[in-house]
């Protein structure tokens, strides 16, 4: 369980919101704020606490699992620094460091190989769509898909934050 939480913290948003009762839509489309693209690079700087995090897993476009918490709590946070570095934390001392870049309404988060809480965590690169960002609220949407032996595996994550 602890290892799972550390991996979630590190990957920021891998496999990781509003809880939806719809099971037929494999591509949730949260509303995008009007100031997302223009001001994202400035607005993202600072500490953001998770307020909700929903992970949905699909196999061949069929919803197979929904995790309404994504394994995180409000103690978890992400700190984005002005120099494009940051830290993801579970609030209890397990911190993962990352670099990020923003282009249009996308954020790319690069997490190097590191050890967190004595557990080695592999390097990762994730891209999310910035669906909403204001001075006090942010929503990142991750959509990862992989085809293996003609099976389509997809994981979406809606991560909501506040200051």
ChimeraX commands (.cxc) that place a marker at each C-alpha (Angstrom):
marker #1 position 0.00,0.00,0.00 radius 0.5
marker #1 position 2.81,2.41,0.94 radius 0.5
marker #1 position 4.63,1.62,-2.30 radius 0.5
marker #1 position 1.45,2.35,-4.28 radius 0.5
marker #1 position 1.09,5.73,-2.63 radius 0.5
marker #1 position 4.71,6.57,-3.33 radius 0.5
marker #1 position 4.36,5.66,-6.99 radius 0.5
marker #1 position 1.27,7.83,-7.26 radius 0.5
marker #1 position 3.12,10.70,-5.64 radius 0.5
marker #1 position 6.06,10.28,-7.98 radius 0.5
marker #1 position 4.22,9.92,-11.19 radius 0.5
marker #1 position 2.02,12.77,-10.18 radius 0.5
marker #1 position -0.69,11.57,-11.99 radius 0.5
marker #1 position -0.08,8.21,-13.48 radius 0.5
marker #1 position -3.17,6.09,-13.41 radius 0.5
marker #1 position -4.77,8.70,-11.79 radius 0.5
marker #1 position -12.25,14.39,-9.97 radius 0.5
marker #1 position -15.58,14.11,-10.00 radius 0.5
marker #1 position -17.12,10.70,-9.61 radius 0.5
marker #1 position -19.07,9.81,-12.72 radius 0.5
marker #1 position -21.83,7.25,-13.01 radius 0.5
marker #1 position -21.44,7.03,-16.78 radius 0.5
marker #1 position -19.65,3.88,-17.86 radius 0.5
marker #1 position -20.08,4.19,-21.62 radius 0.5
marker #1 position -17.90,7.26,-22.21 radius 0.5
marker #1 position -14.22,6.31,-22.28 radius 0.5
marker #1 position -13.18,9.95,-22.81 radius 0.5
marker #1 position -14.48,12.26,-20.09 radius 0.5
marker #1 position -14.23,15.90,-21.19 radius 0.5
marker #1 position -14.16,18.24,-18.18 radius 0.5
marker #1 position -14.86,21.91,-18.91 radius 0.5
marker #1 position -11.86,24.04,-19.72 radius 0.5
marker #1 position -11.41,27.37,-18.00 radius 0.5
marker #1 position -11.12,30.42,-20.24 radius 0.5
marker #1 position -7.77,31.46,-18.74 radius 0.5
marker #1 position -6.10,28.03,-18.98 radius 0.5
marker #1 position -3.79,28.51,-21.93 radius 0.5
marker #1 position -2.89,32.16,-21.58 radius 0.5
marker #1 position -1.90,32.23,-17.93 radius 0.5
marker #1 position -1.05,28.60,-17.06 radius 0.5
marker #1 position 2.71,29.12,-16.81 radius 0.5
marker #1 position 2.23,31.92,-14.27 radius 0.5
marker #1 position -0.75,30.52,-12.41 radius 0.5
marker #1 position 0.74,27.07,-11.81 radius 0.5
marker #1 position 3.60,28.37,-9.66 radius 0.5
marker #1 position 3.04,27.51,-6.02 radius 0.5
marker #1 position 1.71,24.72,-3.81 radius 0.5
marker #1 position -1.40,22.82,-4.91 radius 0.5
marker #1 position -3.27,20.38,-2.64 radius 0.5
marker #1 position -5.33,17.53,-4.09 radius 0.5
marker #1 position -9.08,18.00,-3.57 radius 0.5
marker #1 position -10.23,15.07,-5.71 radius 0.5
marker #1 position -8.61,12.46,-7.89 radius 0.5
marker #1 position -10.44,9.89,-10.01 radius 0.5
marker #1 position -8.76,7.08,-11.90 radius 0.5
marker #1 position -10.62,5.08,-14.54 radius 0.5
marker #1 position -9.26,2.00,-16.28 radius 0.5
marker #1 position -10.54,0.63,-19.57 radius 0.5
marker #1 position -9.81,-2.57,-21.49 radius 0.5
marker #1 position -10.79,-2.46,-25.16 radius 0.5
marker #1 position -12.77,0.74,-24.47 radius 0.5
marker #1 position -14.87,-0.89,-21.72 radius 0.5
marker #1 position -14.66,0.63,-18.24 radius 0.5
marker #1 position -13.28,-2.05,-15.93 radius 0.5
marker #1 position -12.33,-0.11,-12.81 radius 0.5
marker #1 position -13.02,3.24,-11.16 radius 0.5
marker #1 position -11.06,4.52,-8.19 radius 0.5
marker #1 position -12.72,7.69,-6.90 radius 0.5
marker #1 position -9.72,8.67,-4.76 radius 0.5
marker #1 position -6.77,7.60,-6.90 radius 0.5
marker #1 position -5.09,6.64,-3.64 radius 0.5
marker #1 position -4.43,10.24,-2.60 radius 0.5
marker #1 position -5.76,12.46,0.19 radius 0.5
marker #1 position -5.84,16.21,0.76 radius 0.5
marker #1 position -2.47,15.89,2.53 radius 0.5
marker #1 position -0.93,15.16,-0.88 radius 0.5
marker #1 position 0.33,18.17,-2.76 radius 0.5
marker #1 position 2.37,19.29,-5.74 radius 0.5
marker #1 position 4.69,22.29,-5.56 radius 0.5
marker #1 position 5.51,23.93,-8.91 radius 0.5
marker #1 position 8.48,26.31,-8.79 radius 0.5
marker #1 position 9.17,29.24,-11.13 radius 0.5
marker #1 position 12.37,27.53,-12.37 radius 0.5
marker #1 position 10.31,24.60,-13.82 radius 0.5
marker #1 position 11.20,22.23,-10.98 radius 0.5
marker #1 position 8.81,20.83,-8.44 radius 0.5
marker #1 position 8.07,18.34,-5.71 radius 0.5
marker #1 position 5.19,15.94,-5.24 radius 0.5
marker #1 position 4.51,14.93,-1.65 radius 0.5
marker #1 position 2.21,12.70,0.34 radius 0.5
marker #1 position 2.42,15.22,3.18 radius 0.5
marker #1 position 4.21,12.75,5.45 radius 0.5
marker #1 position 7.76,13.14,4.19 radius 0.5
marker #1 position 7.67,11.01,1.03 radius 0.5
marker #1 position 8.75,13.54,-1.58 radius 0.5
marker #1 position 9.46,13.04,-5.27 radius 0.5
marker #1 position 11.20,15.69,-7.32 radius 0.5
marker #1 position 10.35,16.53,-10.92 radius 0.5
marker #1 position 10.84,19.00,-13.76 radius 0.5
marker #1 position 7.97,20.34,-15.82 radius 0.5
marker #1 position 7.25,22.34,-18.96 radius 0.5
marker #1 position 4.06,23.94,-20.21 radius 0.5
marker #1 position 3.08,24.40,-23.83 radius 0.5
marker #1 position -0.37,25.66,-24.79 radius 0.5
marker #1 position -2.75,23.74,-22.51 radius 0.5
marker #1 position -0.41,20.78,-21.86 radius 0.5
marker #1 position 2.01,20.12,-19.04 radius 0.5
marker #1 position 4.82,17.58,-19.30 radius 0.5
marker #1 position 6.12,16.25,-15.99 radius 0.5
marker #1 position 9.50,14.48,-15.98 radius 0.5
marker #1 position 10.36,12.55,-12.84 radius 0.5
marker #1 position 13.93,11.18,-12.72 radius 0.5
marker #1 position 14.90,7.84,-11.22 radius 0.5
marker #1 position 14.98,8.35,-7.45 radius 0.5
marker #1 position 14.51,6.62,-4.14 radius 0.5
marker #1 position 11.54,7.71,-2.03 radius 0.5
marker #1 position 11.11,6.33,1.45 radius 0.5
marker #1 position 13.74,3.70,0.73 radius 0.5
marker #1 position 11.90,2.46,-2.37 radius 0.5
marker #1 position 13.48,2.94,-5.81 radius 0.5
marker #1 position 11.03,4.52,-8.22 radius 0.5
marker #1 position 11.67,4.44,-11.98 radius 0.5
marker #1 position 11.92,7.56,-14.10 radius 0.5
marker #1 position 8.71,8.65,-15.82 radius 0.5
marker #1 position 7.40,11.25,-18.22 radius 0.5
marker #1 position 3.73,12.18,-18.23 radius 0.5
marker #1 position 1.67,14.61,-20.23 radius 0.5
marker #1 position -1.55,16.09,-18.93 radius 0.5
marker #1 position -4.06,18.52,-20.34 radius 0.5
marker #1 position -4.63,21.57,-18.17 radius 0.5
marker #1 position -8.42,21.62,-18.23 radius 0.5
marker #1 position -8.76,24.41,-15.69 radius 0.5
marker #1 position -6.42,26.75,-13.87 radius 0.5
marker #1 position -7.29,29.85,-11.88 radius 0.5
marker #1 position -5.61,31.50,-8.91 radius 0.5
marker #1 position -7.21,28.95,-6.55 radius 0.5
marker #1 position -8.24,25.88,-8.57 radius 0.5
marker #1 position -6.59,23.56,-11.08 radius 0.5
marker #1 position -7.66,20.42,-12.94 radius 0.5
marker #1 position -5.19,18.19,-14.78 radius 0.5
marker #1 position -6.43,15.40,-17.06 radius 0.5
marker #1 position -4.12,12.48,-17.82 radius 0.5
marker #1 position -4.92,9.98,-20.58 radius 0.5
marker #1 position -2.52,7.05,-21.02 radius 0.5
marker #1 position -3.11,4.33,-23.58 radius 0.5
marker #1 position -1.12,1.24,-24.49 radius 0.5
marker #1 position -1.85,-1.59,-26.90 radius 0.5
marker #1 position -0.36,-4.94,-25.98 radius 0.5
marker #1 position -1.11,-8.14,-27.92 radius 0.5
marker #1 position -4.07,-6.40,-29.62 radius 0.5
marker #1 position -5.57,-5.44,-26.26 radius 0.5
marker #1 position -6.20,-1.74,-25.73 radius 0.5
marker #1 position -5.39,-0.67,-22.15 radius 0.5
marker #1 position -6.32,2.88,-21.22 radius 0.5
marker #1 position -6.13,4.78,-17.95 radius 0.5
marker #1 position -7.56,8.25,-17.40 radius 0.5
marker #1 position -7.05,10.41,-14.37 radius 0.5
marker #1 position -8.81,13.61,-13.40 radius 0.5
marker #1 position -6.79,15.36,-10.70 radius 0.5
marker #1 position -8.32,18.38,-8.97 radius 0.5
marker #1 position -6.27,20.78,-6.85 radius 0.5
marker #1 position -6.76,23.89,-4.75 radius 0.5
marker #1 position -4.42,26.30,-2.99 radius 0.5
marker link #1:1,2 radius 0.2
marker link #1:2,3 radius 0.2
marker link #1:3,4 radius 0.2
marker link #1:4,5 radius 0.2
marker link #1:5,6 radius 0.2
marker link #1:6,7 radius 0.2
marker link #1:7,8 radius 0.2
marker link #1:8,9 radius 0.2
marker link #1:9,10 radius 0.2
marker link #1:10,11 radius 0.2
marker link #1:11,12 radius 0.2
marker link #1:12,13 radius 0.2
marker link #1:13,14 radius 0.2
marker link #1:14,15 radius 0.2
marker link #1:15,16 radius 0.2
marker link #1:17,18 radius 0.2
marker link #1:18,19 radius 0.2
marker link #1:19,20 radius 0.2
marker link #1:20,21 radius 0.2
marker link #1:21,22 radius 0.2
marker link #1:22,23 radius 0.2
marker link #1:23,24 radius 0.2
marker link #1:24,25 radius 0.2
marker link #1:25,26 radius 0.2
marker link #1:26,27 radius 0.2
marker link #1:27,28 radius 0.2
marker link #1:28,29 radius 0.2
marker link #1:29,30 radius 0.2
marker link #1:30,31 radius 0.2
marker link #1:31,32 radius 0.2
marker link #1:32,33 radius 0.2
marker link #1:33,34 radius 0.2
marker link #1:34,35 radius 0.2
marker link #1:35,36 radius 0.2
marker link #1:36,37 radius 0.2
marker link #1:37,38 radius 0.2
marker link #1:38,39 radius 0.2
marker link #1:39,40 radius 0.2
marker link #1:40,41 radius 0.2
marker link #1:41,42 radius 0.2
marker link #1:42,43 radius 0.2
marker link #1:43,44 radius 0.2
marker link #1:44,45 radius 0.2
marker link #1:45,46 radius 0.2
marker link #1:46,47 radius 0.2
marker link #1:47,48 radius 0.2
marker link #1:48,49 radius 0.2
marker link #1:49,50 radius 0.2
marker link #1:50,51 radius 0.2
marker link #1:51,52 radius 0.2
marker link #1:52,53 radius 0.2
marker link #1:53,54 radius 0.2
marker link #1:54,55 radius 0.2
marker link #1:55,56 radius 0.2
marker link #1:56,57 radius 0.2
marker link #1:57,58 radius 0.2
marker link #1:58,59 radius 0.2
marker link #1:59,60 radius 0.2
marker link #1:60,61 radius 0.2
marker link #1:61,62 radius 0.2
marker link #1:62,63 radius 0.2
marker link #1:63,64 radius 0.2
marker link #1:64,65 radius 0.2
marker link #1:65,66 radius 0.2
marker link #1:66,67 radius 0.2
marker link #1:67,68 radius 0.2
marker link #1:68,69 radius 0.2
marker link #1:69,70 radius 0.2
marker link #1:70,71 radius 0.2
marker link #1:71,72 radius 0.2
marker link #1:72,73 radius 0.2
marker link #1:73,74 radius 0.2
marker link #1:74,75 radius 0.2
marker link #1:75,76 radius 0.2
marker link #1:76,77 radius 0.2
marker link #1:77,78 radius 0.2
marker link #1:78,79 radius 0.2
marker link #1:79,80 radius 0.2
marker link #1:80,81 radius 0.2
marker link #1:81,82 radius 0.2
marker link #1:82,83 radius 0.2
marker link #1:83,84 radius 0.2
marker link #1:84,85 radius 0.2
marker link #1:85,86 radius 0.2
marker link #1:86,87 radius 0.2
marker link #1:87,88 radius 0.2
marker link #1:88,89 radius 0.2
marker link #1:89,90 radius 0.2
marker link #1:90,91 radius 0.2
marker link #1:91,92 radius 0.2
marker link #1:92,93 radius 0.2
marker link #1:93,94 radius 0.2
marker link #1:94,95 radius 0.2
marker link #1:95,96 radius 0.2
marker link #1:96,97 radius 0.2
marker link #1:97,98 radius 0.2
marker link #1:98,99 radius 0.2
marker link #1:99,100 radius 0.2
marker link #1:100,101 radius 0.2
marker link #1:101,102 radius 0.2
marker link #1:102,103 radius 0.2
marker link #1:103,104 radius 0.2
marker link #1:104,105 radius 0.2
marker link #1:105,106 radius 0.2
marker link #1:106,107 radius 0.2
marker link #1:107,108 radius 0.2
marker link #1:108,109 radius 0.2
marker link #1:109,110 radius 0.2
marker link #1:110,111 radius 0.2
marker link #1:111,112 radius 0.2
marker link #1:112,113 radius 0.2
marker link #1:113,114 radius 0.2
marker link #1:114,115 radius 0.2
marker link #1:115,116 radius 0.2
marker link #1:116,117 radius 0.2
marker link #1:117,118 radius 0.2
marker link #1:118,119 radius 0.2
marker link #1:119,120 radius 0.2
marker link #1:120,121 radius 0.2
marker link #1:121,122 radius 0.2
marker link #1:122,123 radius 0.2
marker link #1:123,124 radius 0.2
marker link #1:124,125 radius 0.2
marker link #1:125,126 radius 0.2
marker link #1:126,127 radius 0.2
marker link #1:127,128 radius 0.2
marker link #1:128,129 radius 0.2
marker link #1:129,130 radius 0.2
marker link #1:130,131 radius 0.2
marker link #1:131,132 radius 0.2
marker link #1:132,133 radius 0.2
marker link #1:133,134 radius 0.2
marker link #1:134,135 radius 0.2
marker link #1:135,136 radius 0.2
marker link #1:136,137 radius 0.2
marker link #1:137,138 radius 0.2
marker link #1:138,139 radius 0.2
marker link #1:139,140 radius 0.2
marker link #1:140,141 radius 0.2
marker link #1:141,142 radius 0.2
marker link #1:142,143 radius 0.2
marker link #1:143,144 radius 0.2
marker link #1:144,145 radius 0.2
marker link #1:145,146 radius 0.2
marker link #1:146,147 radius 0.2
marker link #1:147,148 radius 0.2
marker link #1:148,149 radius 0.2
marker link #1:149,150 radius 0.2
marker link #1:150,151 radius 0.2
marker link #1:151,152 radius 0.2
marker link #1:152,153 radius 0.2
marker link #1:153,154 radius 0.2
marker link #1:154,155 radius 0.2
marker link #1:155,156 radius 0.2
marker link #1:156,157 radius 0.2
marker link #1:157,158 radius 0.2
marker link #1:158,159 radius 0.2
marker link #1:159,160 radius 0.2
marker link #1:160,161 radius 0.2
marker link #1:161,162 radius 0.2
marker link #1:162,163 radius 0.2
view
